[in-house]
Amino acid sequence: MSVCNRMPSARVLTLLLLLTLEILHNKAICPRGTHLDKLKFSLVRTCQRSDMPAIAYKNAFTLEDCMREAKLARGLAFNFGTRIRSKQMVEGSDAFAILLTRLQQITRPNSTHNNENRQSVWQQPEQHFNCHILACPENNTMRSLVNDSRYDFYSLYGEPIATRNYTCIPQVGLFQLQVSPTSFVNATRHCRNATDVGGVAMLAHVASALRTDGFAALLRSYNEAARQQRERQHTLAYVGLHFNRSYSSENIVYRNMESEPLHCFQYAAWAPGHPRTGDIFGNISCIAVSSENTWLTVNCERALPSICEIYTSRSDLDESSITAGTCAPKTTYIT
């Protein structure tokens, strides 16, 4: 075989070039990190902690360490304090190493004494851990906050939220079901009115199993209450995903409200046998989530309820700018 025959054809080279450009384009427009990374923790209350059950307890050397742990655990709020109680007086950062060693001994099996100690740790975790990561933030009443001079309370939702009619989906975010049916365009407008000045709300990002299942459960919960009240029930609600033709006229893509393409999230929940394409006139080009945990394409003019996602901070995560509370001094010690 001649060398010329082994050379790729111009057509193949062109296709490879286009594929490379497509990959580079997709990388450029895909977001980094999770959707929650677009929010920043804020100091909400000093000398208080939330008494809600935590999804994780950690020991952190600094406030920034606790914040990073909360992000990794998909927590929406946390308590942080540098004072931890123990039987010994130990000063300096070595206190945390000693405490961790003691906790490792507590969790070893095959010991009645260790089992008793382990139970005491989890009955009063605030005595042993200085970073308590919460699946949901406190609501407007702050009813679960208790006075505790060892801790300060931080949340991704530090600014006031105008509406009280919102739901926390644990480890996902805060959402409001707008039950008054309206078009997709009007639904986006209604979401903007869901927060006070400084806050942000938009049609909810839906591209994950946690989000899709949570929204479906939200619809089912509403329908159960509506059934008991003999009110209208709803099986579909608009979310923040709509048809948008890409730079290549042959490609049809769906994007969320921040213009991020669906393929970036590697998740979809299309209803079996349901059309997934849109057209240049906008018909069947908006997405609604169903109470059956699936997505359907609908005409954007169709009047449906909608699900808004509530944000109160849109700045990029900046660990150096987080404000420390007054009850978490820099000096670490155990009393």
Number of C-alpha atoms within 10 A of each C-alpha: 5 6 6 8 8 8 10 9 10 9 9 11 12 11 11 12 12 12 12 12 12 13 11 11 12 15 12 10 12 15 15 11 8 11 11 18 16 16 19 24 24 21 20 18 21 21 20 23 24 26 16 16 12 18 17 16 22 18 21 20 19 17 22 17 15 23 25 14 21 25 19 10 15 21 27 27 29 31 31 33 32 26 24 20 17 14 7 9 10 16 13 11 15 13 19 22 12 12 19 16 10 11 17 11 13 19 15 11 11 8 11 9 10 16 15 11 16 18 13 14 17 13 10 10 16 23 15 20 26 28 28 30 29 27 23 26 26 23 16 11 8 11 11 13 16 13 14 15 15 23 30 25 27 31 23 24 26 21 18 14 22 14 13 12 11 18 16 18 18 18 20 18 23 21 24 23 20 20 16 10 16 20 17 27 10 13 25 22 13 17 22 17 15 25 19 15 12 12 20 18 23 23 25 25 20 28 21 15 14 13 19 23 19 20 28 21 17 18 24 18 12 17 19 13 12 14 11 8 9 10 11 10 15 17 16 23 27 34 29 27 28 25 25 21 15 13 10 8 7 8 9 16 20 22 20 20 15 11 14 18 21 19 14 15 14 8 12 15 17 16 16 9 7 10 13 19 15 21 12 10 7 15 16 20 25 28 26 27 28 23 22 16 18 19 28 22 23 23 16 21 16 15 17 21 22 28 28 25 23 26 24 21 19 14 10 10 15 11 14 7 10 16 13 18 21 15 20 21 14 15 10 19 19 18 11
